[in-house]
Amino acid sequence: MNNDNIIGANAATNPAAPDYTANSAANDPLDFDDDPLSATGVSRKSLVIFFLIDTSGSMKGKKMGELNTVMEELIPEIRKVGEADTEVKVAVLTFSTDVRWMYSTPIPIEEFEWARLRASGVTSLGAALKELNVRMSRNGFLNSPSLSFAPVIFLMTDGYPSDDYKAGLKELQANSWYKFGLKAALGIGNEANDNILAEFTGSPDTVVHAYSGGQLAQMIKIIAVTSSQIGSKSMTLSDDTSHELGEEDVFAAKQKLLGQQIQELVGKTETDDVPFDTGW
């Protein structure tokens, strides 16, 4: 996978839906811009959103019920992202004792239907990261003939891994799509380890935590929609300098912006519903 060529870093799309967009980067010299070629009928750019979801036994009950409900509600929100210029696809990888893809290939968001998940078994996060590494390649799930944005990768879990997650993460970290992808993670309940999630994303700013059903719904929507909006945009220089951004600059700036917007939006959320781990 290391030899994969990530192209389309400076491609752009139409403005995405504003539902969860913050204005934290308004004064930053790094900004988003529409590609003037977008009106000339060029090929649609492809964006794959990967959801990695813990379906171990500790997710059973209210956690899994809330997650299923919010994911069903989320799909119409993601359909607003990219619009005509970006082909948004969704791939869902679940991990418990075994790792499984919800569908055998990424599904265009217009056709995607959520299949409700059930919880059982242990938390094989390391195996999930290894499986993601295998499929996140031009020979796997990222074989679109059109230009490709780097993927969005969203991890959700409620507990400590039951296998060697560090070995799986080490393999994944050598993957160019992972390196340049937008990464975010959500800890669910009291047992989720935010430090492990920060190892996955590379920054604590792109890790959030949900302790109740209301928070879970808010956090999933914030992360999924915001990261999709940022991932499907081009980034250009908006100041008076003349040099162009390199790929590493582009993706580092996008990841930083994602963290800033997530933290701003999370800081504005409020919920007073009952926490997951208090007698449900």
N, C-alpha and C positions, 0 to 999 in steps of 0.2 A: 504493500500500500504506500510505502514511502515515496515511490516514484510517481504517484498520482499527481497530475497537474491540476491544481485548483484554479479554474478560470472564472472570469466574470466578476472579479473582486471590485471592479469599478463600474459594473453595470448598474442600472437603476430601474426603479419601478414607479408606478403611479403612487400618490400619497395613500397610505393605509388608513384604516378606520381610526379615529382619534380617541376611542373610548378610554384607553388606559395610558395615553401618551402624556408625559410630563414635559415641561419646558426648561429643564435644567441646563441644556446645552445652548441656550439662546445666545450667550455671549462668548462661546468657545470658538476659536478659530477653525476647529474641525466641525464641519456641518454636513447635512445631507442635501443632496441636490437631485433633481430629476435629470435623467439622461436626455439630451436633446434629440438623440436618435430614436427615442421611444416611439415617436410618431411616424417612423419611416417603415414600419412593418418588419423590424428585425425579429429574430427568433425569440420566443418567450424564454425567460430565465427560469431556472428550476431551483426551488428551495425545499429541502426535506426537513421536517420537524420530527425528531426522535424523542419519544416518551419512554423512559425506563421506569417501570412501576413495580414496586415491592408488593407481591401478593402472598407473602408468608402468613402463617397462622395468626400472628399478632395483629394483622390488619383486619381480621374477621370482625364482623359486626358493624358498628356505626362508622368506623373509618372507611371501610370498603364501600359501604352504602353511600356515604357522602361523596367519595371519590367518583364512583360510577355516575352519580347524579350530576356532579359539576362537569365531568368530561362530556356528558351528553349535551349539556348547555353550552359548553365551550366551542364545540365544532362550528356552529353558525357564526361565532365571533371571529374565528380564524379564517372563515370563508371571505371575510371582508379584507383580509390582508393581501396585498399584491395586485388584486384585481386582474385586469387584462394582461399586464406585462409579466406577471410571475405565475408559474405553475407551482402551486404549493401542494406538497404531498405529506402524508402522515404515516409514520411507522411506529408501532407500539411493541415494545419488548417487555414482557413480564418475567419476574424472577421470584422463585420460591425454592423448593427442592430442585426443580428443573427450570430451565429458561425456555420461554416460548414467544414466538412472534404472533401477534393477533392475526395478521395477514401475512402471506408468503412474500409479499412485495409491498413497497410504499404505495398508498392509495391516494389518488388526487382528492383534494379536500372537498370538491364538489360531489364526489361519489362516496366519501367515507361515512361509514356507519359504526358507531361505537358498539362493541360487543361487551356486555356486562361481565365484569370479572368476579371471581370467587377467590377466597383466601384459604390457604392451607400450607403446611410444610415450613421449611426453614428459609433463611435469607441468604441465597447464593449470589451475592453481589459480585464477587470476583468472577464467577462464571458468566454473569451477564456482561461484564465489561469485556471479557474475552470474546464473547459472541458479537458484541457491538463492533469490536475491532475487525473481526472477520467480514462482517456484512457492510461496514462503512468503507467501501472501496469502489473503484470503477468496475471491478469484476463482481460486485455485489449489488447493494441497494442504491448506489450513486452512479448509475450508468446512463443517465439521461443524455440524449444526443445534443440537447440545447446547452447554452451557457449555464453554469451552476454557481449559485451562491454557496458559501460554506454553510454547513447544516446548523440547525438549532438543536441542542441536546439538553433535555430536561429530565433530571433524576428525582424520583420521589420515593422515600422510604421511612419506616417508623422504628427501625431498630438497628442493632449492631450486626455487621455481616457475620455469617456462620462459616464462611470459607476464607481463603487467603485473598482478600480484595486487593492487597498491595501488588500481588503478582499480576492480577488482571489489569490493574491501573497502569502498571509499568508497560505492559504490552500496548495498551491503548495510547499511552503518551507518545509512542513512536509513530502514531498514525497522523499523517498530515491533515486529514479532515478534522480530526479531534483537535489538533493544535490550533487550527484557524477557525473552528466552529464556535458559536456562541453557547456557553455552558452555564446552566443554572441548576439549583437543587433546592428541594423542599423537605425539611424534616417534619415528621408528623408525630405528635404526642411527646411524652416525656422521655422516651428511651432513645430517640433518634440522636445521633452524634453529629453535631454541626461541624466539628473539626474534620471528620472523615469526609463530609460533604464538601468542605472547602478544599480538601485535597483534590477532589474530583473537578471542581470548577476552577481552581487556581486562585480563588479570592473569596474571603468571607463576605464581601459585599454582594456576591451573587448567590448567597445562601440565606434562606428565610425559614421560619418555623411556624407551624400551626398547632395549636393546642386544643382546638375545638372545631366543630363542623363548619361554623360560620367563617372562622379564619381560614380553614382549608379551602373553601370555595373562593374566598377573596384572593388568597395567595396563588392558587393555580391559575386563575384568570389573569392576574397581574403579570405573572412570569411568562405564561404562554403567549399572551397577546403582545406584551411589550417586546419580548425577544424576537417574535415573528416580525413585528414591525421594523425593528432595527436590522434584523438579519436580511430583510428583503429590500433594503435601501442601499444606494451607493453613498460613499463618503468622499467629499472633496474639500479642498482648502477654500475658506471663505474670506481669508484676509488678502493682503496685497502681495504675498510671496508668489513666486512663479513656479516653484518646484512641485512635482507630483508626489502623492503619497505612494509608498511601496506597499506590497501586500501585508507585511508584518505591521506597518503603521496603521493600515486600515483596520485590521482585525483587533489589534490591541486597543485602538480607539473605540471600536464598537463594543468590545467587552467592558471597557471602563464605563462607557455611557450606559450600558445595560445595568451595571452595578449601581450607578448613580440614580437612575430612574427607578429601579426596584426599591432601593432604600427610601427614596422620597415618597413613592406611592404606598409602601408598607407603613411608613410613619403616619399616613393619613387615615389608615383603616381603623375601624372600631368594631368591637363585638362584645357582647356580654352573655353569650350562650354558654352552656355547660361544657367544661373541658372533657376531652376524650377519656382521660384516665381517672375519673372520679365516679366509679360505680355504675358505668353503663353496661 
